[in-house]
Amino acid sequence: KYKTKKESMEQISAVITKLNTYESSNIADYNQLGKDVFNEAKKIMLEDAYTGELFDHIHNFFFGIENNMHTLIATKSEDDAKLQVTALKTKFKDFYTYFE
């Protein structure tokens, strides 16, 4: 596993908690959730301490969920929003498979 900063692991944990406890039927709330998740991902990807192979692996991980985040930000359908949240829950859990 690749070693990340404690703050990054806390950010991932907070995102996972937010996704797992999220409840709403308001599309604007889902869009905001997508923005919040994307902003947290961006903070980790732009962390100056991550270079070389670690940088590449972090970016590869987030590249794999980028479409889900952007779709959630732009969705107009509650059904699609729920699908994206479910996908993000699953994919964010995989973070712990590669990083610690």
Rosetta blueprint (number, residue, H / E / L):
1 K L
2 Y E
3 K L
4 T L
5 K L
6 K H
7 E H
8 S H
9 M H
10 E H
11 Q H
12 I H
13 S H
14 A H
15 V H
16 I H
17 T H
18 K H
19 L H
20 N H
21 T H
22 Y L
23 E L
24 S L
25 S L
26 N L
27 I H
28 A H
29 D H
30 Y H
31 N H
32 Q H
33 L H
34 G H
35 K H
36 D H
37 V H
38 F H
39 N H
40 E H
41 A H
42 K H
43 K H
44 I H
45 M H
46 L L
47 E L
48 D L
49 A L
50 Y L
51 T L
52 G H
53 E H
54 L H
55 F H
56 D H
57 H H
58 I H
59 H H
60 N H
61 F H
62 F H
63 F H
64 G H
65 I H
66 E H
67 N H
68 N H
69 M H
70 H H
71 T H
72 L H
73 I H
74 A H
75 T L
76 K L
77 S L
78 E H
79 D H
80 D H
81 A H
82 K H
83 L H
84 Q H
85 V H
86 T H
87 A H
88 L H
89 K H
90 T H
91 K H
92 F H
93 K H
94 D L
95 F H
96 Y H
97 T H
98 Y H
99 F E
100 E L
